[in-house]
Amino acid sequence: MNIRDLEYLVALSEHQHFRKAAEACFVSQPTLSGQIRKLEDELGVVLLERTSRKVLFTDAGMQLVRQAQKILMEVKVLEEMASQQGEEMAGPLHIGFIPTVGPYLLPHIVPALKEAFPELELFLHEAQTHQLVQQLEEGKLDCIILASVKETEHFKEIPLYLEPMLLALPEGHKWSKAEAVPMDDLRGETLLMLADGHCLRDQAMGFCFAAGAKEDSRFRATSLETLRNMVAAETGITLLPKLSVPESMQRDGVVYVKAVDPEPQRLITLDYRPGSPLRARYEKLAKVIADAMGKVCNPIG
């Protein structure tokens, strides 16, 4: 038995498919299948039910999968401890981003990170909050950058910046010429929102409900760009994070107006596992990001 065998086992439990698990581990399907069979022989335990087309783990198999996940996490910590002994800001670093942050944040911070840490090899991953949380817990990601939510409270959080949300309006809307719109003016209005799974949805809805606005339940967008297109098509209005808004504050049939009293904004944080020995690395990373974003969004404090 070796670490690679445990990685095969965990991958198979995650993908529930031999070919997909093999692809995720960068090996052939026969290699993965053979190693799983070898692991069963060595342990003297049947891990899988092989009477079905689906991958079904036995009770004993699932117990071993959970233990394998714990072992792989300890291996990850061991690797981080070894990395800490060498050059702190060198080597691979896997960072996760939510879809409403990553595409708009990266152009601002990647040049700064490359300049500050030229030996750091960045691997960037995009997924929704619940997926990032799981991947960070499992050690697949080193840290994640997202809007602070309850699901991340058990991680170590480093505040980066506060990102305002602006009203996105179709050209010709009654507020399109305004310098700012008080949130109380949204009372009775209906706003377009993202679909479930996006933390921005809950944050935007919180501000809107507090102002007396409601959600347009006929349509829920899968991305910010879809929301933007729906506004351009004069389907409704919405709140969009500042980094997704063009500098001209008007483009492609959409006008962006500042919302005030209060200004809706979300806290963006860098999160990492409490047990990680690479605290110094993440603090240095967060400082460069916060310094870069302080020129664009609202700084912390």
BALOBA-1460 file (C-alpha; in Angstrom, 3 decimals):
// residues 301
<rec num="1" residu="m" x="0.000" y="0.000" z="0.000"/>
<rec num="2" residu="n" x="1.227" y="3.527" z="-0.805"/>
<rec num="3" residu="i" x="-0.095" y="7.082" z="-0.908"/>
<rec num="4" residu="r" x="-0.900" y="6.803" z="-4.610"/>
<rec num="5" residu="d" x="-3.224" y="3.854" z="-3.940"/>
<rec num="6" residu="l" x="-5.126" y="5.952" z="-1.413"/>
<rec num="7" residu="e" x="-5.415" y="8.772" z="-3.945"/>
<rec num="8" residu="y" x="-6.941" y="6.310" z="-6.434"/>
<rec num="9" residu="l" x="-9.429" y="5.136" z="-3.819"/>
<rec num="10" residu="v" x="-10.508" y="8.653" z="-2.859"/>
<rec num="11" residu="a" x="-10.757" y="9.748" z="-6.506"/>
<rec num="12" residu="l" x="-13.018" y="6.796" z="-7.266"/>
<rec num="13" residu="s" x="-15.279" y="7.702" z="-4.350"/>
<rec num="14" residu="e" x="-15.502" y="11.301" z="-5.572"/>
<rec num="15" residu="h" x="-16.116" y="10.628" z="-9.259"/>
<rec num="16" residu="q" x="-18.110" y="7.361" z="-8.900"/>
<rec num="17" residu="h" x="-16.703" y="6.353" z="-12.275"/>
<rec num="18" residu="f" x="-13.512" y="4.419" z="-13.104"/>
<rec num="19" residu="r" x="-12.652" y="6.342" z="-16.264"/>
<rec num="20" residu="k" x="-13.241" y="9.778" z="-14.709"/>
<rec num="21" residu="a" x="-11.291" y="8.822" z="-11.598"/>
<rec num="22" residu="a" x="-8.407" y="7.567" z="-13.749"/>
<rec num="23" residu="e" x="-8.396" y="10.809" z="-15.747"/>
<rec num="24" residu="a" x="-8.342" y="12.840" z="-12.536"/>
<rec num="25" residu="c" x="-5.312" y="10.832" z="-11.361"/>
<rec num="26" residu="f" x="-3.626" y="11.009" z="-14.802"/>
<rec num="27" residu="v" x="-3.415" y="7.234" z="-15.195"/>
<rec num="28" residu="s" x="-5.119" y="4.690" z="-17.438"/>
<rec num="29" residu="q" x="-8.356" y="3.061" z="-16.335"/>
<rec num="30" residu="p" x="-6.762" y="-0.437" z="-16.191"/>
<rec num="31" residu="t" x="-4.002" y="0.929" z="-13.949"/>
<rec num="32" residu="l" x="-6.482" y="2.431" z="-11.497"/>
<rec num="33" residu="s" x="-8.720" y="-0.650" z="-11.541"/>
<rec num="34" residu="g" x="-5.736" y="-2.930" z="-10.996"/>
<rec num="35" residu="q" x="-4.444" y="-0.903" z="-8.051"/>
<rec num="36" residu="i" x="-7.886" y="-0.873" z="-6.415"/>
<rec num="37" residu="r" x="-8.043" y="-4.672" z="-6.801"/>
<rec num="38" residu="k" x="-4.524" y="-4.972" z="-5.393"/>
<rec num="39" residu="l" x="-5.520" y="-2.804" z="-2.426"/>
<rec num="40" residu="e" x="-8.481" y="-5.074" z="-1.737"/>
<rec num="41" residu="d" x="-6.240" y="-8.155" z="-1.824"/>
<rec num="42" residu="e" x="-3.690" y="-6.556" z="0.480"/>
<rec num="43" residu="l" x="-6.298" y="-5.417" z="3.009"/>
<rec num="44" residu="g" x="-8.419" y="-8.539" z="2.710"/>
<rec num="45" residu="v" x="-11.546" y="-6.395" z="2.362"/>
<rec num="46" residu="v" x="-14.054" y="-6.012" z="-0.486"/>
<rec num="47" residu="l" x="-14.216" y="-2.284" z="-1.222"/>
<rec num="48" residu="l" x="-16.630" y="-2.285" z="-4.166"/>
<rec num="49" residu="e" x="-19.731" y="-4.090" z="-5.321"/>
<rec num="50" residu="r" x="-18.991" y="-5.284" z="-8.831"/>
<rec num="51" residu="t" x="-22.443" y="-6.606" z="-9.785"/>
<rec num="52" residu="s" x="-23.644" y="-3.216" z="-11.002"/>
<rec num="53" residu="r" x="-22.617" y="-0.837" z="-13.766"/>
<rec num="54" residu="k" x="-22.366" y="1.869" z="-11.147"/>
<rec num="55" residu="v" x="-19.504" y="2.252" z="-8.688"/>
<rec num="56" residu="l" x="-20.942" y="1.203" z="-5.340"/>
<rec num="57" residu="f" x="-18.754" y="1.109" z="-2.249"/>
<rec num="58" residu="t" x="-19.369" y="-1.422" z="0.499"/>
<rec num="59" residu="d" x="-19.750" y="-0.195" z="4.076"/>
<rec num="60" residu="a" x="-16.175" y="-1.275" z="4.756"/>
<rec num="61" residu="g" x="-15.083" y="0.497" z="1.589"/>
<rec num="62" residu="m" x="-16.649" y="3.784" z="2.683"/>
<rec num="63" residu="q" x="-14.970" y="3.533" z="6.089"/>
<rec num="64" residu="l" x="-11.617" y="3.071" z="4.377"/>
<rec num="65" residu="v" x="-12.324" y="5.997" z="2.024"/>
<rec num="66" residu="r" x="-12.918" y="8.286" z="5.008"/>
<rec num="67" residu="q" x="-9.712" y="7.105" z="6.657"/>
<rec num="68" residu="a" x="-7.804" y="7.540" z="3.384"/>
<rec num="69" residu="q" x="-9.059" y="11.136" z="3.180"/>
<rec num="70" residu="k" x="-7.700" y="11.806" z="6.677"/>
<rec num="71" residu="i" x="-4.332" y="10.259" z="5.774"/>
<rec num="72" residu="l" x="-4.051" y="12.320" z="2.588"/>
<rec num="73" residu="m" x="-4.848" y="15.451" z="4.567"/>
<rec num="74" residu="e" x="-2.023" y="14.638" z="6.991"/>
<rec num="75" residu="v" x="0.283" y="14.111" z="4.025"/>
<rec num="76" residu="k" x="-0.748" y="17.566" z="2.791"/>
<rec num="77" residu="v" x="0.134" y="19.086" z="6.175"/>
<rec num="78" residu="l" x="3.482" y="17.274" z="6.108"/>
<rec num="79" residu="e" x="4.228" y="18.724" z="2.683"/>
<rec num="80" residu="e" x="3.276" y="22.196" z="3.892"/>
<rec num="81" residu="m" x="5.568" y="21.844" z="6.908"/>
<rec num="82" residu="a" x="8.415" y="20.853" z="4.598"/>
<rec num="83" residu="s" x="7.627" y="23.804" z="2.333"/>
<rec num="84" residu="q" x="7.750" y="26.100" z="5.351"/>
<rec num="85" residu="q" x="11.324" y="25.014" z="6.004"/>
<rec num="86" residu="g" x="12.383" y="26.176" z="2.548"/>
<rec num="87" residu="e" x="11.551" y="29.291" z="0.575"/>
<rec num="88" residu="e" x="8.112" y="30.432" z="1.835"/>
<rec num="89" residu="m" x="7.017" y="32.191" z="-1.351"/>
<rec num="90" residu="a" x="8.154" y="29.578" z="-3.871"/>
<rec num="91" residu="g" x="6.647" y="26.481" z="-5.427"/>
<rec num="92" residu="p" x="3.059" y="25.596" z="-6.342"/>
<rec num="93" residu="l" x="0.059" y="27.286" z="-4.747"/>
<rec num="94" residu="h" x="-3.522" y="26.258" z="-5.545"/>
<rec num="95" residu="i" x="-6.007" y="29.107" z="-5.019"/>
<rec num="96" residu="g" x="-9.774" y="28.853" z="-5.418"/>
<rec num="97" residu="f" x="-12.090" y="31.701" z="-6.460"/>
<rec num="98" residu="i" x="-15.859" y="32.039" z="-6.703"/>
<rec num="99" residu="p" x="-17.216" y="32.924" z="-10.196"/>
<rec num="100" residu="t" x="-18.381" y="36.394" z="-9.128"/>
<rec num="101" residu="v" x="-14.873" y="37.275" z="-7.900"/>
<rec num="102" residu="g" x="-12.231" y="35.390" z="-9.900"/>
<rec num="103" residu="p" x="-12.661" y="36.727" z="-13.469"/>
<rec num="104" residu="y" x="-12.833" y="40.330" z="-12.273"/>
<rec num="105" residu="l" x="-10.219" y="40.198" z="-9.495"/>
<rec num="106" residu="l" x="-7.436" y="38.274" z="-11.254"/>
<rec num="107" residu="p" x="-6.485" y="40.996" z="-13.801"/>
<rec num="108" residu="h" x="-5.834" y="43.321" z="-10.840"/>
<rec num="109" residu="i" x="-3.779" y="40.969" z="-8.673"/>
<rec num="110" residu="v" x="-1.940" y="38.459" z="-10.895"/>
<rec num="111" residu="p" x="0.634" y="41.024" z="-12.149"/>
<rec num="112" residu="a" x="1.218" y="42.223" z="-8.584"/>
<rec num="113" residu="l" x="1.642" y="38.669" z="-7.280"/>
<rec num="114" residu="k" x="4.050" y="37.731" z="-10.058"/>
<rec num="115" residu="e" x="6.131" y="40.813" z="-9.381"/>
<rec num="116" residu="a" x="6.184" y="40.279" z="-5.614"/>
<rec num="117" residu="f" x="6.683" y="36.486" z="-5.685"/>
<rec num="118" residu="p" x="8.338" y="35.462" z="-8.976"/>
<rec num="119" residu="e" x="9.139" y="31.963" z="-7.630"/>
<rec num="120" residu="l" x="5.529" y="31.245" z="-6.707"/>
<rec num="121" residu="e" x="3.689" y="28.969" z="-9.167"/>
<rec num="122" residu="l" x="-0.008" y="29.876" z="-9.147"/>
<rec num="123" residu="f" x="-2.735" y="27.363" z="-10.004"/>
<rec num="124" residu="l" x="-6.153" y="29.046" z="-10.178"/>
<rec num="125" residu="h" x="-9.446" y="27.185" z="-9.702"/>
<rec num="126" residu="e" x="-13.007" y="28.509" z="-10.036"/>
<rec num="127" residu="a" x="-16.054" y="26.984" z="-8.340"/>
<rec num="128" residu="q" x="-19.053" y="27.938" z="-6.235"/>
<rec num="129" residu="t" x="-18.647" y="28.535" z="-2.507"/>
<rec num="130" residu="h" x="-19.769" y="25.114" z="-1.258"/>
<rec num="131" residu="q" x="-17.407" y="23.389" z="-3.690"/>
<rec num="132" residu="l" x="-14.454" y="25.572" z="-2.679"/>
<rec num="133" residu="v" x="-15.154" y="24.928" z="0.998"/>
<rec num="134" residu="q" x="-15.135" y="21.174" z="0.413"/>
<rec num="135" residu="q" x="-11.964" y="21.290" z="-1.696"/>
<rec num="136" residu="l" x="-10.168" y="23.372" z="0.931"/>
<rec num="137" residu="e" x="-11.246" y="20.984" z="3.682"/>
<rec num="138" residu="e" x="-9.992" y="18.020" z="1.646"/>
<rec num="139" residu="g" x="-6.622" y="19.656" z="0.954"/>
<rec num="140" residu="k" x="-7.169" y="20.004" z="-2.787"/>
<rec num="141" residu="l" x="-6.794" y="23.770" z="-2.483"/>
<rec num="142" residu="d" x="-4.283" y="25.686" z="-0.388"/>
<rec num="143" residu="c" x="-6.479" y="28.728" z="0.123"/>
<rec num="144" residu="i" x="-9.627" y="30.306" z="-1.295"/>
<rec num="145" residu="i" x="-10.677" y="33.882" z="-2.064"/>
<rec num="146" residu="l" x="-14.386" y="34.566" z="-1.768"/>
<rec num="147" residu="a" x="-17.044" y="36.667" z="-0.095"/>
<rec num="148" residu="s" x="-17.209" y="35.999" z="3.631"/>
<rec num="149" residu="v" x="-20.176" y="33.762" z="4.489"/>
<rec num="150" residu="k" x="-21.203" y="31.491" z="7.382"/>
<rec num="151" residu="e" x="-19.913" y="28.398" z="5.574"/>
<rec num="152" residu="t" x="-16.345" y="29.695" z="5.904"/>
<rec num="153" residu="e" x="-16.422" y="30.672" z="9.581"/>
<rec num="154" residu="h" x="-14.415" y="27.585" z="10.642"/>
<rec num="155" residu="f" x="-11.476" y="28.622" z="8.430"/>
<rec num="156" residu="k" x="-8.865" y="31.234" z="9.198"/>
<rec num="157" residu="e" x="-9.984" y="34.379" z="7.372"/>
<rec num="158" residu="i" x="-7.823" y="37.297" z="6.309"/>
<rec num="159" residu="p" x="-9.941" y="40.318" z="5.228"/>
<rec num="160" residu="l" x="-8.797" y="41.696" z="1.865"/>
<rec num="161" residu="y" x="-11.175" y="44.489" z="0.843"/>
<rec num="162" residu="l" x="-14.785" y="45.636" z="0.780"/>
<rec num="163" residu="e" x="-16.401" y="45.540" z="-2.654"/>
<rec num="164" residu="p" x="-19.366" y="47.893" z="-3.244"/>
<rec num="165" residu="m" x="-22.356" y="46.804" z="-5.306"/>
<rec num="166" residu="l" x="-23.794" y="49.150" z="-7.918"/>
<rec num="167" residu="l" x="-27.237" y="49.312" z="-9.446"/>
<rec num="168" residu="a" x="-27.291" y="48.071" z="-13.042"/>
<rec num="169" residu="l" x="-30.084" y="49.784" z="-14.987"/>
<rec num="170" residu="p" x="-31.235" y="49.724" z="-18.608"/>
<rec num="171" residu="e" x="-30.709" y="52.916" z="-20.586"/>
<rec num="172" residu="g" x="-33.746" y="55.128" z="-20.228"/>
<rec num="173" residu="h" x="-34.552" y="53.919" z="-16.713"/>
<rec num="174" residu="k" x="-35.873" y="56.620" z="-14.366"/>
<rec num="175" residu="w" x="-32.628" y="56.456" z="-12.318"/>
<rec num="176" residu="s" x="-30.186" y="56.199" z="-15.215"/>
<rec num="177" residu="k" x="-29.188" y="59.894" z="-14.946"/>
<rec num="178" residu="a" x="-28.908" y="59.956" z="-11.160"/>
<rec num="179" residu="e" x="-25.539" y="60.350" z="-9.435"/>
<rec num="180" residu="a" x="-26.659" y="57.992" z="-6.663"/>
<rec num="181" residu="v" x="-29.799" y="56.137" z="-5.587"/>
<rec num="182" residu="p" x="-30.726" y="55.743" z="-1.886"/>
<rec num="183" residu="m" x="-31.481" y="52.127" z="-1.012"/>
<rec num="184" residu="d" x="-34.854" y="53.197" z="0.407"/>
<rec num="185" residu="d" x="-35.897" y="54.116" z="-3.145"/>
<rec num="186" residu="l" x="-35.812" y="50.391" z="-3.987"/>
<rec num="187" residu="r" x="-38.870" y="49.813" z="-1.830"/>
<rec num="188" residu="g" x="-41.477" y="48.032" z="-3.939"/>
<rec num="189" residu="e" x="-39.015" y="47.400" z="-6.794"/>
<rec num="190" residu="t" x="-38.327" y="43.928" z="-8.243"/>
<rec num="191" residu="l" x="-34.705" y="42.941" z="-8.884"/>
<rec num="192" residu="l" x="-33.099" y="40.229" z="-10.967"/>
<rec num="193" residu="m" x="-30.941" y="37.784" z="-8.965"/>
<rec num="194" residu="l" x="-28.432" y="34.982" z="-9.441"/>
<rec num="195" residu="a" x="-29.482" y="31.361" z="-9.019"/>
<rec num="196" residu="d" x="-29.068" y="29.395" z="-5.793"/>
<rec num="197" residu="g" x="-25.486" y="28.428" z="-4.978"/>
<rec num="198" residu="h" x="-23.997" y="31.877" z="-5.560"/>
<rec num="199" residu="c" x="-23.160" y="33.638" z="-2.303"/>
<rec num="200" residu="l" x="-23.633" y="36.990" z="-4.055"/>
<rec num="201" residu="r" x="-27.310" y="36.093" z="-4.417"/>
<rec num="202" residu="d" x="-27.815" y="35.885" z="-0.653"/>
<rec num="203" residu="q" x="-25.799" y="39.053" z="-0.022"/>
<rec num="204" residu="a" x="-27.631" y="41.101" z="-2.661"/>
<rec num="205" residu="m" x="-31.006" y="39.785" z="-1.499"/>
<rec num="206" residu="g" x="-30.174" y="40.767" z="2.059"/>
<rec num="207" residu="f" x="-29.660" y="44.401" z="1.054"/>
<rec num="208" residu="c" x="-32.712" y="44.396" z="-1.218"/>
<rec num="209" residu="f" x="-35.060" y="42.850" z="1.330"/>
<rec num="210" residu="a" x="-33.839" y="45.300" z="3.971"/>
<rec num="211" residu="a" x="-34.742" y="48.125" z="1.578"/>
<rec num="212" residu="g" x="-38.185" y="46.660" z="0.891"/>
<rec num="213" residu="a" x="-37.428" y="45.329" z="-2.595"/>
<rec num="214" residu="k" x="-38.249" y="41.823" z="-3.797"/>
<rec num="215" residu="e" x="-36.807" y="39.230" z="-6.182"/>
<rec num="216" residu="d" x="-38.051" y="38.572" z="-9.699"/>
<rec num="217" residu="s" x="-38.910" y="34.886" z="-9.251"/>
<rec num="218" residu="r" x="-39.523" y="34.354" z="-12.970"/>
<rec num="219" residu="f" x="-35.818" y="34.317" z="-13.781"/>
<rec num="220" residu="r" x="-32.585" y="33.443" z="-11.990"/>
<rec num="221" residu="a" x="-29.271" y="33.959" z="-13.752"/>
<rec num="222" residu="t" x="-26.363" y="31.517" z="-13.757"/>
<rec num="223" residu="s" x="-23.707" y="34.236" z="-14.089"/>
<rec num="224" residu="l" x="-23.119" y="37.962" z="-13.763"/>
<rec num="225" residu="e" x="-22.871" y="38.263" z="-17.537"/>
<rec num="226" residu="t" x="-26.335" y="36.755" z="-17.924"/>
<rec num="227" residu="l" x="-27.672" y="39.263" z="-15.390"/>
<rec num="228" residu="r" x="-26.015" y="42.079" z="-17.307"/>
<rec num="229" residu="n" x="-27.584" y="40.937" z="-20.591"/>
<rec num="230" residu="m" x="-31.016" y="40.691" z="-18.997"/>
<rec num="231" residu="v" x="-30.710" y="44.268" z="-17.767"/>
<rec num="232" residu="a" x="-29.622" y="45.401" z="-21.259"/>
<rec num="233" residu="a" x="-32.718" y="43.670" z="-22.644"/>
<rec num="234" residu="e" x="-34.804" y="45.832" z="-20.279"/>
<rec num="235" residu="t" x="-36.011" y="42.776" z="-18.356"/>
<rec num="236" residu="g" x="-35.248" y="44.396" z="-15.002"/>
<rec num="237" residu="i" x="-32.593" y="45.897" z="-12.748"/>
<rec num="238" residu="t" x="-30.031" y="44.305" z="-10.424"/>
<rec num="239" residu="l" x="-27.017" y="44.845" z="-8.160"/>
<rec num="240" residu="l" x="-23.577" y="44.032" z="-9.559"/>
<rec num="241" residu="p" x="-20.206" y="44.014" z="-7.747"/>
<rec num="242" residu="k" x="-17.965" y="46.965" z="-8.575"/>
<rec num="243" residu="l" x="-15.148" y="44.944" z="-10.166"/>
<rec num="244" residu="s" x="-17.559" y="43.678" z="-12.819"/>
<rec num="245" residu="v" x="-18.594" y="47.226" z="-13.752"/>
<rec num="246" residu="p" x="-16.815" y="49.076" z="-16.623"/>
<rec num="247" residu="e" x="-14.925" y="52.269" z="-15.752"/>
<rec num="248" residu="s" x="-17.167" y="54.275" z="-18.081"/>
<rec num="249" residu="m" x="-20.182" y="53.321" z="-15.896"/>
<rec num="250" residu="q" x="-22.160" y="52.758" z="-19.081"/>
<rec num="251" residu="r" x="-21.791" y="50.140" z="-21.799"/>
<rec num="252" residu="d" x="-23.882" y="47.920" z="-24.092"/>
<rec num="253" residu="g" x="-27.211" y="49.335" z="-23.008"/>
<rec num="254" residu="v" x="-26.536" y="49.180" z="-19.265"/>
<rec num="255" residu="v" x="-25.980" y="52.151" z="-16.945"/>
<rec num="256" residu="y" x="-24.359" y="51.717" z="-13.521"/>
<rec num="257" residu="v" x="-25.351" y="53.982" z="-10.625"/>
<rec num="258" residu="k" x="-23.987" y="54.080" z="-7.098"/>
<rec num="259" residu="a" x="-26.340" y="52.897" z="-4.352"/>
<rec num="260" residu="v" x="-26.133" y="54.718" z="-1.010"/>
<rec num="261" residu="d" x="-27.633" y="54.999" z="2.489"/>
<rec num="262" residu="p" x="-26.316" y="52.415" z="3.126"/>
<rec num="263" residu="e" x="-23.842" y="51.491" z="0.408"/>
<rec num="264" residu="p" x="-24.271" y="47.748" z="-0.273"/>
<rec num="265" residu="q" x="-20.918" y="45.981" z="-0.176"/>
<rec num="266" residu="r" x="-19.432" y="42.569" z="0.498"/>
<rec num="267" residu="l" x="-16.316" y="41.556" z="2.410"/>
<rec num="268" residu="i" x="-13.797" y="39.582" z="0.334"/>
<rec num="269" residu="t" x="-11.452" y="37.359" z="2.330"/>
<rec num="270" residu="l" x="-8.600" y="34.907" z="1.863"/>
<rec num="271" residu="d" x="-9.365" y="31.700" z="3.777"/>
<rec num="272" residu="y" x="-7.094" y="28.807" z="4.726"/>
<rec num="273" residu="r" x="-7.247" y="25.741" z="6.986"/>
<rec num="274" residu="p" x="-6.677" y="26.479" z="10.700"/>
<rec num="275" residu="g" x="-4.107" y="23.692" z="10.953"/>
<rec num="276" residu="s" x="-1.982" y="24.837" z="8.030"/>
<rec num="277" residu="p" x="1.622" y="25.694" z="8.953"/>
<rec num="278" residu="l" x="1.808" y="28.145" z="6.037"/>
<rec num="279" residu="r" x="0.200" y="31.069" z="7.836"/>
<rec num="280" residu="a" x="3.089" y="33.407" z="6.982"/>
<rec num="281" residu="r" x="2.732" y="32.586" z="3.282"/>
<rec num="282" residu="y" x="-0.965" y="33.406" z="3.243"/>
<rec num="283" residu="e" x="-0.476" y="36.632" z="5.190"/>
<rec num="284" residu="k" x="2.139" y="37.829" z="2.693"/>
<rec num="285" residu="l" x="-0.138" y="36.847" z="-0.188"/>
<rec num="286" residu="a" x="-3.092" y="38.664" z="1.396"/>
<rec num="287" residu="k" x="-1.082" y="41.845" z="1.967"/>
<rec num="288" residu="v" x="-0.110" y="42.128" z="-1.701"/>
<rec num="289" residu="i" x="-3.722" y="41.540" z="-2.759"/>
<rec num="290" residu="a" x="-5.118" y="44.016" z="-0.222"/>
<rec num="291" residu="d" x="-2.612" y="46.675" z="-1.270"/>
<rec num="292" residu="a" x="-3.496" y="46.209" z="-4.942"/>
<rec num="293" residu="m" x="-7.245" y="46.277" z="-4.312"/>
<rec num="294" residu="g" x="-7.161" y="49.238" z="-1.946"/>
<rec num="295" residu="k" x="-6.835" y="51.429" z="-5.040"/>
<rec num="296" residu="v" x="-9.946" y="49.929" z="-6.639"/>
<rec num="297" residu="c" x="-12.351" y="48.979" z="-3.827"/>
<rec num="298" residu="n" x="-12.908" y="50.081" z="-0.241"/>
<rec num="299" residu="p" x="-9.959" y="49.153" z="2.021"/>
<rec num="300" residu="i" x="-10.500" y="47.377" z="5.342"/>
<rec num="301" residu="g" x="-10.518" y="49.700" z="8.358"/>
